[in-house]
Amino acid sequence: MPNLQSRRLPRAAPSCGFFLRLPFLLSLLAAASAFAQYPEYWRAALKQFNPQIPKNWAYSLTTERDKLKITERFDPSRAPVEQWMLLLNDDRTPTSDEKEKYFRYKASQKPGAIQANFQKDDIEPGSLKLEREDADRAEFTCTFRELSSSSDKMMGHLQLRLFVNKHLPHVEKYVLTLIAPFSPVLGVKMIELAVTMNFSAPTAGRPSLPTTGTSHFAGRIFFIPTGEDLRYAYTDFKPTAVRE
């Protein structure tokens, strides 16, 4: 590698990209300053908090919707079209036809793991409020940064609750709720939305990972009531290589 210190390099003018990124960089500095005023256990918990499952972990996911239940497995070491596999359909081995339908459905989706609803950098530090605490746990509420919600109007209508373990600092649970009824598009009105995710405690060589979750939605589509309730269970986590 060339020794850049031995050369006299011309001073480059700032690019337009720098100025486009400046608001984001300033927001990160403001976030760091705001978070610094909170207790050490909170800063430690937030530092390692990751709503997204790390990309080098394989896992099984069981989803229940009404009376239907499927169990899938995600393995990032496999080829993109083979990363998701249907393991069980209503607690039984799926038929060849069910596997084929599942494969076609997954092929129509974006490859990779299921994405989290938000990232921790989306949190607006100035909105953070300690709601309650005891010797073991603390509950915080907050909303999302304007820069995050500007690209996803939905985020500007959500409140986040974080439940933090104080002894082994980590986020044990988050709850996303709709603050007030919201119409994302013409003819659709969201009246209720609540997403809950629980996380395991971190251990040596293993980060905090999701364990169970729920999702509740109620609304209307052109005056027709609609809704959905889901339950999730994450099991059989295993670190693995990521196929590039």
N, C-alpha and C positions, 0 to 999 in steps of 0.2 A: 504494500500500500504506500503511495507517495506521501512524503512528509509535507503536509500543507503549511506547517509553520515556517518552513524554509523558503516559501514563495511569497511574493508580494501580490496578493490577489486584488483585482479591482473591486471597488465597493459597489455592490449591486443595488439598484433601485428597488424599493418594495414593489412586489407584484400586486395586481388587482386582487389576486386570491387572498393575500394577507388581509386586505381591508374587508373582504367578504367574510373572513373568518374572525375578524376582530370582535364583533359582538358576542360570538360564542366563547372566545377566549376570555373576554371580560366577565362573562357570566360564570365561567368556571372559577375565576379568581374570587368573585363575589360569593360563590357557593363555599369555597374553602374557608373564607373569612367567617361566613355565617355559621357553618358547622363547627368551627373551632370553639364557639361559646358553649357548646353542649357538653354533657358529661363524657368522660373517657369511655365508659361502656357503650355509649351511643356511637361515638366515633369509631370504636373498634368493630362494632356490629355492622355499621354502614360500610366500612372499608372492605369487608369480605362479602357483603351482600350481593348476590347475583340472581335476579329473578329467572335468568336464562340458565338452563342446564349447560355446563361446560361442554365444549364440542368434542372432547375426547372421552366421553362416557356413553356406553351403551346401556339401554334400560328397557324394561317392559312397561307398557301403559295399558291399564284397564279402564275403559270408559263405559259408564252406564247411562242410558237415556231411556226414560220410561221403563219398559220391561225388557229392553234390549241391552245386551252387554257384549263387548268385544275386547279381546286382549291382543295388542300388537307389540312388536319389538322393533326398536330402532338400534341399528348398528352402524356407526360412522366409518367402520373399517371396510365396509362393502361398497360396491359400485353404487353410484347415486340411485339408479333405478331399482336396486335391490336392498336399499338401506331399511326400508319398512317391510315387515313381514307380518301376516295375519297368523296368530298362534291359536286363538280360540274364538269361537262364535257361540255365545250363550253357553259357555263352559264345556263345549264339545269341539272336537277336531273339525275344522271347516271342510266342506266338500270342495272338489276341484272347481266347480262352477263358482262358489263363493270366493275362492282364492283368486280366480280369474277376474271377477268383478272388482275385488279389492285392489288387485294389481292395476287394473285400468283406471280406477279412481285415483290411486296414489300417483300414477304416471301423469295425471292431469293437474296435480298440485305442484307447488314449488318444492324442489328437492331439499332435503335436510331435515333437521329436527324442528319440532313445533316451536314457534317463536313466542317469547314472553309478551305480556300485554304492555310492558314498559321496561325501561332500563333505569338504573339508579340515578344516572346523570340527568334524567328527566325531572327529578324532584326539584321543586322550587324551594330553596333553602329558607327564604324569608317567610314561607307559609308554615314552617314546621312549628308544631305546638305540642307540648307535653300535656296529655289529657289526664293521666293518672299513673301512679307508680306505687309499688310496695317494696319489700326487701328483696324480692326475687325478679320482678318484671316491671316493665314500663310500656305504656301505650302512647304513641305519637300519631297525630293526624297532619296531613299536608296535602297540597295540590301540586300541579305540574307546571314547569317553566313555560312561559309564553312561547319561547322558541320551539319547544317540543309540541305544544298544542296547536301551533299555527299550521303545521303540516298535517295534523290529525285533529280535526275539530272536536272529535269525541273526547280527547284527553282534557280539554278545557272544561268539560262538564263532569269530571270525576273527582272524587276525594279518595285519598289513600290513607289507610290506617296500618301502622306497623307495630307489631308486638315484639318487644325485645327482651331476651333473657339477659339478666345483668351479671350472673355468676360466670357463665361461659358466653361472653358477648356474641350474640348472633340474632338475626331476625327469625323468630319461631313461626310467625304467620303474617301474611298481609291480607287486607280486605279492600277491594276496590268497589266503590258504590257510586251510583248516579246521583248527583246532587239534586237535580230537578228534571222533569220530563224534557226530552230533547228529540228533535226531528233531524236526523242526519241527511235525509233526502226527502223530496216531496212525496207525500202519501204514507210515509213511515214515521211512527212516533214511538219512541222508547219511553216507557213509563217507569219500569223498574229494571235495574241491572246490579247484580252483586256477584263478584268473583272473589273466591277465597282460596288461598294456597298455604299449606303447612309445610315446614321444612325441618329436616333432621338437624341435630347438633353436629358441628364439624368434629372430626377426629384426626389423628395423625395420618396423613396421606389421603384423606377423604374430605372434600369440602362439604358445606351444608348443602343438602340436596332436597328437592321436593318429595313429599311423602303422599299426601292426599290433597284433594281440592274439590271445590264445587263451583258451579256457575248457574246463576238464575237470571232469566230474562222474561219480561212481560211487556207487551206493547200492542200496537195496532198497525195493520197494513190496510189503508183505505177503509177504515172503520171496522175492519174484521179483527177481532182479538187474536193475538198470537202469543206464544210463550214457549220456553224450553227450560228444562232443569237437567243438568249434567253432574255426574260425580266421577272423580278421577282417582286412580291409585297408581303410584309409581313404585316399581319393585325391581329386584335383580340388577342393580347398578353394577357396572363393571368397567374399569378403565381400559381403554383400547387405543390402538393407533388410528389416526384419521386419514382416510384415503383422499388424496389430493386429486 
